[in-house]
Amino acid sequence: MRSRSAQQELIDDPDLPEADFAAAIDDLAKVNWWLRGHDPTLSFLSRHAAALDEFSLLDVGAGQGDLLRSIARWADRRGIPARLTGIDLASGGALASGRAGTTASYLVGNVFDHDNRYDFITSALFTHHLPDADIVRFMRWMEAHARRGWHINDLHRHPLALWSFGALSTVMRWHPIVRHDGRISVRRAFTRSDWERLLAEAGVDADIRWHPMFRWGVSRTK
């Protein structure tokens, strides 16, 4: 736990059967609901987008779209037209079914090959899947492609987070992939000093905020 783990998660295996992938993604959405995983992102938008007449937003690593649905509901309650887009490497029926019920657009591909600009760029539980060098590259990419600001929502690497997720995932009987990968995710996650180091390498001055349920919000506004 002193440094980020390099152990790979099962859900990142490109040969994972689609049925297992779909079931795991569905349970990950339940994890986010139980642990209020969208709160850091919505808090960021409340600070920086609530007064806007409209905005565009790209969510990176959007998965089956549960964060985008939360953002859409947040914008609808405030009467703010929001043009929402998600991008993810994964495609197929597993994601298409989960993306129903939102007007967001979805792109399949590598974000580093995507050159459009947006008011805001967000990601949630995405950066811990990346090695440090790609996280630095990602923050620089967001600096170049976000007009108003960007926000990273990811896990805090902490022994209590590791223990509590293991206990809760067992009690809730979440999918075996989620139970397996969740513990690895915590080990691949970040401390404040990790974020300070990565931001320094990227040459970016950003805000680092700790949120309940062992989450970090790392954000930059322009």
Backbone bond lengths (Angstrom), bond angles and torsions (degrees), N, CA, C in turn:
res aa  C-N    CA-C-N  psi(-1)  N-CA   C-N-CA  omega(-1)  CA-C   N-CA-C  phi
1 M - - - 1.458 - - 1.533 112.49 -
2 R 1.319 118.17 -4.24 1.460 119.61 -179.75 1.521 112.20 -73.53
3 S 1.336 117.11 -24.83 1.459 121.02 179.03 1.521 108.71 -142.83
4 R 1.316 116.54 166.14 1.454 121.67 -177.71 1.531 111.25 -64.49
5 S 1.315 115.96 135.17 1.457 121.39 176.07 1.527 110.00 -75.83
6 A 1.317 116.21 149.78 1.469 121.83 174.51 1.530 111.42 -103.60
7 Q 1.343 117.50 5.40 1.465 120.30 -179.71 1.522 110.26 -63.89
8 Q 1.327 116.39 136.53 1.460 121.13 -177.13 1.527 111.25 -84.73
9 E 1.335 115.20 148.92 1.458 121.13 177.98 1.521 110.29 -91.96
10 L 1.319 116.46 148.32 1.456 121.09 -178.99 1.519 111.74 -61.18
11 I 1.315 117.06 -35.33 1.464 120.56 -175.32 1.524 111.83 -68.42
12 D 1.327 117.54 -16.38 1.463 121.44 178.01 1.528 112.82 -86.78
13 D 1.322 117.27 -1.09 1.456 121.32 179.93 1.532 108.97 -75.63
14 P 1.337 118.78 116.78 1.470 120.06 -178.87 1.523 113.22 -64.44
15 D 1.330 118.02 -16.67 1.460 121.14 179.69 1.530 112.84 -95.12
16 L 1.329 116.91 6.90 1.461 119.99 178.44 1.535 109.32 -63.45
17 P 1.344 118.56 128.97 1.471 120.19 179.15 1.523 111.48 -56.03
18 E 1.340 115.91 141.69 1.462 119.87 -175.13 1.523 111.97 -60.34
19 A 1.332 117.75 -35.66 1.468 119.63 -179.75 1.528 111.03 -62.79
20 D 1.339 117.15 -41.48 1.461 120.47 177.45 1.520 110.95 -67.61
21 F 1.338 116.24 -41.09 1.452 120.40 178.46 1.531 110.84 -60.65
22 A 1.336 116.36 -45.92 1.463 120.77 -179.18 1.521 111.19 -61.97
23 A 1.334 116.76 -43.80 1.463 119.97 -179.36 1.523 111.38 -65.30
24 A 1.326 116.53 -39.54 1.462 120.00 179.78 1.522 111.02 -67.52
25 I 1.338 117.14 -43.80 1.465 120.87 179.08 1.521 110.72 -61.56
26 D 1.338 116.29 -39.63 1.469 120.26 178.96 1.525 110.76 -62.52
27 D 1.333 117.10 -43.06 1.463 119.63 179.32 1.528 111.78 -71.06
28 L 1.333 118.04 -29.95 1.464 119.85 175.66 1.521 111.27 -62.92
29 A 1.330 116.47 -35.97 1.463 119.48 175.08 1.534 110.53 -63.16
30 K 1.336 117.05 -37.14 1.468 120.45 177.06 1.531 110.63 -66.79
31 V 1.338 116.47 -38.63 1.467 120.30 176.99 1.522 109.85 -59.08
32 N 1.329 116.55 -45.97 1.458 120.35 179.92 1.521 111.76 -61.41
33 W 1.340 116.11 -36.91 1.465 118.79 178.98 1.527 110.46 -68.18
34 W 1.322 117.79 -48.00 1.461 121.60 -177.99 1.521 111.81 -63.42
35 L 1.326 116.86 -38.64 1.459 120.66 -174.24 1.530 112.53 -99.71
36 R 1.326 116.41 12.20 1.471 122.45 177.13 1.535 110.48 52.56
37 G 1.324 113.77 47.00 1.447 119.61 -173.75 1.517 115.10 -70.41
38 H 1.343 117.52 -18.04 1.462 119.36 -179.60 1.532 112.41 -86.77
39 D 1.313 117.82 -11.32 1.468 120.90 -173.76 1.529 113.85 -57.04
40 P 1.347 120.23 -43.06 1.469 118.22 179.82 1.526 112.98 -59.11
41 T 1.333 116.90 -40.20 1.463 120.50 179.80 1.521 111.12 -68.25
42 L 1.326 117.16 -44.22 1.466 120.49 179.78 1.524 111.32 -66.25
43 S 1.330 116.97 -34.09 1.460 120.54 175.49 1.526 110.89 -63.09
44 F 1.325 116.52 -42.13 1.469 121.05 176.64 1.524 110.58 -59.79
45 L 1.331 117.50 -47.09 1.455 120.49 179.94 1.521 111.61 -64.94
46 S 1.313 117.44 -35.83 1.466 120.17 177.85 1.522 111.58 -62.54
47 R 1.329 116.06 -33.34 1.467 120.03 179.26 1.523 112.65 -77.87
48 H 1.327 117.24 -31.73 1.459 118.26 -166.81 1.532 114.87 -124.51
49 A 1.326 118.69 -9.43 1.463 119.62 -178.29 1.522 113.46 -122.15
50 A 1.325 117.62 -12.94 1.471 120.52 -172.46 1.520 112.90 -64.51
51 A 1.328 117.98 -26.04 1.464 120.84 -177.86 1.528 112.84 -93.46
52 L 1.317 118.06 1.02 1.456 121.17 -177.11 1.521 111.44 -82.89
53 D 1.327 116.09 152.55 1.464 120.61 175.67 1.526 110.81 -75.14
54 E 1.314 117.34 -30.62 1.457 123.71 177.83 1.518 108.06 -166.23
55 F 1.324 116.45 165.28 1.458 119.17 175.39 1.523 109.73 -159.78
56 S 1.333 114.61 158.66 1.461 121.55 172.69 1.519 108.07 -110.75
57 L 1.337 116.65 150.04 1.461 121.02 -175.60 1.519 109.73 -148.63
58 L 1.320 115.31 136.78 1.469 122.39 172.40 1.514 108.45 -112.60
59 D 1.347 116.51 128.00 1.458 121.48 174.00 1.529 108.06 -105.47
60 V 1.330 116.05 121.37 1.460 122.14 -174.48 1.530 109.41 -95.99
61 G 1.330 116.15 133.36 1.460 120.04 -173.55 1.515 109.84 71.53
62 A 1.332 116.45 44.43 1.469 122.13 -169.00 1.518 113.66 -69.45
63 G 1.345 118.04 -18.68 1.459 119.17 178.84 1.512 111.75 58.70
64 Q 1.339 116.49 -132.32 1.459 119.73 -179.82 1.517 112.97 -91.59
65 G 1.329 116.46 10.82 1.459 120.21 167.30 1.501 117.51 89.33
66 D 1.335 119.48 16.00 1.467 118.45 -176.59 1.531 112.10 -67.26
67 L 1.337 118.66 -34.95 1.460 119.11 176.64 1.524 110.62 -68.01
68 L 1.322 117.73 -41.66 1.460 119.98 179.15 1.518 111.42 -62.57
69 R 1.325 117.77 -35.83 1.467 119.45 176.62 1.518 110.46 -65.20
70 S 1.336 117.30 -39.25 1.469 119.76 177.21 1.523 111.09 -64.49
71 I 1.335 116.65 -41.29 1.466 120.13 178.67 1.529 110.29 -65.55
72 A 1.337 117.17 -39.83 1.466 120.32 178.36 1.523 111.02 -61.78
73 R 1.337 116.91 -42.99 1.471 119.61 177.84 1.529 110.86 -64.70
74 W 1.346 116.68 -40.30 1.465 121.21 178.16 1.528 110.30 -59.40
75 A 1.329 117.13 -45.98 1.463 120.86 -179.19 1.530 111.42 -68.65
76 D 1.334 117.36 -39.76 1.469 120.66 -179.96 1.520 111.13 -62.59
77 R 1.324 117.49 -41.42 1.469 120.04 179.71 1.523 111.51 -61.70
78 R 1.305 117.55 -27.74 1.469 122.02 -178.03 1.522 112.31 -99.05
79 G 1.316 116.64 -0.52 1.454 120.40 179.30 1.515 113.42 67.24
80 I 1.330 117.86 31.62 1.455 122.12 -178.94 1.527 109.21 -104.44
81 P 1.324 118.35 116.67 1.463 119.07 174.83 1.528 110.32 -62.95
82 A 1.319 116.59 124.53 1.465 121.48 -178.13 1.521 109.42 -125.64
83 R 1.321 115.98 124.95 1.464 121.50 176.69 1.526 106.99 -95.60
84 L 1.324 115.78 103.05 1.457 121.81 -170.56 1.525 110.59 -105.22
85 T 1.336 114.98 137.27 1.463 121.92 178.90 1.521 108.48 -135.29
86 G 1.315 116.50 139.44 1.460 121.68 173.60 1.514 110.12 -117.68
87 I 1.314 116.12 146.16 1.460 120.45 175.33 1.522 108.93 -131.80
88 D 1.330 116.28 139.84 1.454 121.26 -178.42 1.525 108.20 -155.73
89 L 1.316 116.19 150.73 1.468 120.50 176.20 1.518 112.00 -70.07
90 A 1.342 116.37 -30.88 1.464 120.87 -174.45 1.520 110.66 -82.04
91 S 1.317 115.49 151.03 1.459 121.72 177.54 1.520 108.60 -140.78
92 G 1.325 116.85 -175.44 1.457 120.20 174.35 1.516 113.25 104.99
93 G 1.325 114.93 178.90 1.457 120.99 -175.07 1.506 114.13 -62.36
94 A 1.324 116.97 -30.25 1.469 119.68 -178.67 1.510 111.21 -59.67
95 L 1.317 117.39 -38.13 1.458 120.63 179.94 1.513 111.01 -86.16
96 A 1.332 117.25 -36.76 1.456 120.02 -177.48 1.522 111.39 -58.85
97 S 1.335 117.44 -40.49 1.462 120.00 -178.96 1.515 111.19 -67.69
98 G 1.308 117.47 -37.18 1.454 120.28 179.95 1.501 113.29 -74.36
99 R 1.332 117.87 -20.72 1.457 121.45 -177.94 1.518 112.37 -85.70
100 A 1.322 117.78 -5.09 1.455 120.60 178.40 1.530 110.04 -63.26
101 G 1.313 115.60 151.15 1.457 119.85 175.78 1.512 114.13 90.03
102 T 1.328 118.46 11.19 1.456 121.23 175.23 1.514 108.91 -138.59
103 T 1.329 116.29 151.73 1.459 120.65 179.39 1.525 111.80 -91.10
104 A 1.318 117.72 7.12 1.463 121.12 -179.63 1.525 110.86 -64.21
105 S 1.322 114.77 150.25 1.457 121.10 173.02 1.526 108.79 -91.21
106 Y 1.340 116.23 151.61 1.465 120.12 -178.82 1.520 111.01 -129.04
107 L 1.316 114.39 137.15 1.454 122.40 178.15 1.520 108.54 -119.68
108 V 1.317 115.98 144.92 1.461 121.64 176.00 1.522 107.87 -112.16
109 G 1.331 116.69 124.55 1.450 119.64 178.39 1.514 112.13 153.79
110 N 1.319 115.06 -177.09 1.459 123.11 -179.58 1.514 109.55 -85.54
111 V 1.306 117.58 126.72 1.459 120.76 -176.11 1.524 111.72 -59.42
112 F 1.320 117.88 -30.57 1.460 120.15 -178.33 1.530 111.97 -69.64
113 D 1.335 117.14 -14.50 1.463 121.17 175.33 1.522 111.91 -93.51
114 H 1.329 116.88 0.88 1.467 122.59 -175.51 1.520 108.65 -100.82
115 D 1.343 117.33 129.06 1.466 119.76 -170.80 1.520 114.23 -118.11
116 N 1.333 118.81 7.18 1.469 120.10 177.66 1.520 110.58 -73.19
117 R 1.335 115.80 157.93 1.455 121.32 177.25 1.531 109.27 -111.63
118 Y 1.348 115.49 150.73 1.460 122.76 -177.17 1.524 108.36 -137.81
119 D 1.337 115.80 159.82 1.464 118.65 174.24 1.522 110.45 -62.60
120 F 1.338 115.51 -48.21 1.461 120.84 -179.03 1.531 109.80 -130.04
121 I 1.326 114.58 148.01 1.468 121.56 172.45 1.522 107.45 -126.37
122 T 1.322 116.37 131.46 1.463 121.26 -179.87 1.524 109.55 -126.26
123 S 1.310 115.04 161.53 1.470 121.77 168.80 1.514 107.30 -153.53
124 A 1.313 116.23 149.86 1.464 121.06 178.42 1.524 108.73 -139.74
125 L 1.322 116.37 127.01 1.461 122.97 -179.41 1.529 111.27 54.97
126 F 1.308 115.21 34.52 1.463 121.90 179.44 1.519 111.94 -105.38
127 T 1.331 117.35 -46.31 1.462 119.83 -170.59 1.523 112.87 -67.25
128 H 1.343 118.39 -27.75 1.470 117.03 -179.15 1.531 112.32 -69.48
129 H 1.331 117.17 -12.28 1.465 120.34 174.85 1.531 111.67 -80.34
130 L 1.330 117.24 -10.51 1.458 121.75 -173.72 1.524 111.71 -102.26
131 P 1.327 117.84 149.22 1.463 120.01 168.38 1.531 109.66 -70.87
132 D 1.325 115.88 163.27 1.466 120.24 -175.99 1.522 112.65 -54.12
133 A 1.329 117.29 -43.74 1.466 120.10 -176.06 1.526 111.24 -60.89
134 D 1.328 117.62 -37.68 1.460 120.38 179.27 1.525 111.59 -74.62
135 I 1.326 118.46 -29.17 1.464 120.34 174.94 1.524 109.95 -65.64
136 V 1.321 116.61 -43.34 1.464 120.65 176.08 1.531 109.70 -60.08
137 R 1.325 116.22 -45.76 1.469 120.36 178.26 1.520 111.10 -60.87
138 F 1.331 116.68 -40.97 1.466 121.58 -179.21 1.532 110.87 -63.70
139 M 1.320 118.30 -43.65 1.464 119.88 179.48 1.517 111.13 -64.92
140 R 1.305 117.24 -38.63 1.471 119.74 175.78 1.526 110.90 -65.55
141 W 1.340 116.66 -38.40 1.461 120.23 177.27 1.530 110.41 -62.32
142 M 1.323 116.92 -44.00 1.461 119.69 178.68 1.525 111.25 -63.76
143 E 1.317 117.38 -39.40 1.460 120.63 176.97 1.527 110.97 -55.65
144 A 1.326 116.15 -37.53 1.458 120.47 -176.81 1.526 112.85 -82.08
145 H 1.333 118.30 -21.81 1.460 120.70 -171.24 1.526 114.51 -115.17
146 A 1.323 119.14 -5.21 1.462 122.21 177.46 1.526 109.48 -103.02
147 R 1.339 116.08 122.03 1.467 119.32 -178.87 1.520 112.32 -76.20
148 R 1.336 116.78 -38.92 1.464 120.49 -175.29 1.527 113.27 -107.82
149 G 1.317 117.92 -30.36 1.457 118.82 179.85 1.518 112.74 164.71
150 W 1.324 114.88 173.13 1.463 120.34 179.06 1.530 109.77 -142.89
151 H 1.336 114.35 161.68 1.467 120.21 -176.74 1.519 110.18 -146.37
152 I 1.327 115.68 130.31 1.463 123.49 173.60 1.523 108.12 -107.93
153 N 1.318 116.92 129.12 1.462 124.11 178.69 1.524 106.55 -118.99
154 D 1.339 116.44 111.90 1.472 117.36 -178.06 1.524 110.17 -151.69
155 L 1.321 115.06 177.94 1.454 122.46 -168.08 1.525 113.11 -81.26
156 H 1.325 114.92 155.01 1.460 123.73 172.94 1.531 108.26 -97.30
157 R 1.310 116.66 122.59 1.473 121.38 177.46 1.528 108.70 -77.14
158 H 1.328 115.43 108.23 1.467 120.71 -174.30 1.533 108.20 -153.41
159 P 1.343 118.54 140.14 1.472 119.98 -179.50 1.526 113.45 -56.82
160 L 1.331 117.83 -37.85 1.456 119.59 -179.51 1.527 111.07 -67.32
161 A 1.333 117.53 -36.19 1.466 120.53 176.25 1.523 110.24 -63.59
162 L 1.319 116.67 -40.52 1.465 121.11 179.55 1.522 110.60 -63.23
163 W 1.320 117.18 -47.68 1.462 121.24 -178.23 1.526 111.42 -66.98
164 S 1.338 116.57 -45.17 1.465 119.29 -174.61 1.522 111.66 -68.70
165 F 1.349 117.64 -36.08 1.460 118.22 177.38 1.528 110.09 -66.37
166 G 1.323 117.41 -42.47 1.448 119.63 178.89 1.517 112.33 -58.62
167 A 1.334 116.67 -42.78 1.462 120.45 179.93 1.525 111.26 -67.94
168 L 1.351 116.91 -46.11 1.462 119.94 -176.96 1.525 111.36 -66.90
169 S 1.320 117.36 -41.74 1.469 119.56 -177.66 1.523 111.53 -65.60
170 T 1.326 116.88 -30.69 1.459 120.36 176.63 1.517 110.99 -71.52
171 V 1.329 116.40 -45.30 1.467 120.99 179.58 1.528 111.15 -62.27
172 M 1.350 115.93 -42.12 1.465 120.51 -176.94 1.528 112.52 -80.33
173 R 1.343 117.55 -8.70 1.458 122.68 179.04 1.526 111.87 57.38
174 W 1.328 115.54 43.32 1.461 119.64 176.16 1.523 109.86 -67.59
175 H 1.293 115.89 163.66 1.461 122.61 -175.87 1.534 110.13 -53.02
176 P 1.346 117.80 142.49 1.471 120.00 -179.43 1.529 113.89 -54.43
177 I 1.331 117.12 -34.66 1.470 118.96 177.62 1.516 110.37 -64.99
178 V 1.324 116.91 -40.37 1.468 120.81 179.35 1.525 110.03 -65.60
179 R 1.336 117.47 -42.33 1.464 120.02 179.08 1.529 111.08 -64.10
180 H 1.333 116.30 -40.07 1.455 120.91 178.88 1.532 111.52 -69.10
181 D 1.342 115.35 -51.37 1.460 119.81 -173.63 1.526 112.88 -72.30
182 G 1.339 116.41 -29.91 1.462 118.68 -178.53 1.517 112.56 -58.85
183 R 1.303 116.50 -41.87 1.468 120.03 179.47 1.532 110.96 -68.79
184 I 1.331 116.21 -37.54 1.464 118.99 176.18 1.525 109.99 -66.57
185 S 1.328 116.39 -39.06 1.465 120.03 178.76 1.522 111.46 -56.94
186 V 1.331 116.67 -43.10 1.462 119.49 178.68 1.530 109.84 -62.69
187 R 1.320 117.07 -41.10 1.466 120.16 -179.69 1.533 112.02 -69.17
188 R 1.330 116.69 -26.31 1.466 121.05 178.06 1.530 111.97 -87.01
189 A 1.312 116.61 -4.02 1.463 121.96 -172.01 1.534 111.75 -81.80
190 F 1.335 116.61 -157.69 1.458 121.32 -162.50 1.526 113.23 -132.50
191 T 1.306 114.69 151.77 1.457 122.68 164.65 1.526 107.48 -105.64
192 R 1.314 116.17 171.46 1.471 119.00 177.50 1.530 111.02 -59.78
193 S 1.319 116.38 -40.94 1.465 118.79 -179.10 1.529 111.44 -64.15
194 D 1.346 117.70 -32.66 1.467 120.13 174.58 1.528 110.34 -59.66
195 W 1.340 115.75 -47.66 1.463 119.08 -178.65 1.525 111.37 -65.99
196 E 1.311 117.05 -38.85 1.465 119.26 178.06 1.529 110.94 -61.03
197 R 1.331 115.73 -41.87 1.465 119.93 179.38 1.525 111.31 -66.83
198 L 1.336 117.80 -45.52 1.457 121.14 -178.11 1.528 111.97 -65.63
199 L 1.330 116.40 -39.36 1.456 119.67 177.70 1.521 111.28 -64.89
200 A 1.337 115.84 -39.35 1.465 119.45 177.75 1.528 110.35 -62.87
201 E 1.336 117.30 -41.60 1.461 120.37 178.53 1.528 111.27 -64.50
202 A 1.332 116.37 -35.03 1.465 120.03 179.57 1.521 112.15 -78.53
203 G 1.336 117.31 -14.47 1.455 120.91 -176.98 1.515 112.53 71.48
204 V 1.336 116.27 34.45 1.461 121.95 -175.64 1.528 109.37 -120.31
205 D 1.319 116.60 135.37 1.463 122.55 175.10 1.521 107.86 -99.48
206 A 1.319 118.02 107.48 1.464 121.80 -174.47 1.524 110.80 -129.59
207 D 1.322 114.81 163.71 1.458 123.11 178.85 1.526 109.03 -90.05
208 I 1.336 117.18 132.14 1.466 122.32 178.19 1.521 108.16 -115.81
209 R 1.319 117.34 119.13 1.467 121.48 -178.28 1.530 109.88 -126.32
210 W 1.334 115.02 135.17 1.467 119.89 174.14 1.515 108.49 -89.45
211 H 1.324 116.39 139.40 1.462 122.45 178.72 1.528 109.53 -123.49
212 P 1.327 117.62 153.13 1.471 120.53 177.35 1.527 111.62 -55.12
213 M 1.302 115.12 160.22 1.462 124.53 -176.60 1.527 111.09 67.05
214 F 1.347 115.37 29.21 1.463 121.88 172.36 1.529 112.78 58.51
215 R 1.326 114.82 59.41 1.459 121.66 175.64 1.531 109.83 -125.45
216 W 1.324 114.91 147.89 1.456 121.91 168.94 1.519 109.35 -109.48
217 G 1.328 115.27 140.14 1.445 121.71 167.65 1.520 108.12 -114.55
218 V 1.303 116.62 117.61 1.467 122.19 179.36 1.526 106.57 -114.37
219 S 1.331 117.49 119.48 1.446 119.69 -171.52 1.520 112.70 -139.39
220 R 1.294 113.17 156.13 1.471 122.37 178.63 1.506 108.38 -138.86
221 T 1.320 117.80 131.57 1.461 121.89 175.82 1.521 109.04 -123.03
222 K 1.323 114.41 153.23 1.460 121.17 -175.41 1.526 110.84 -119.45
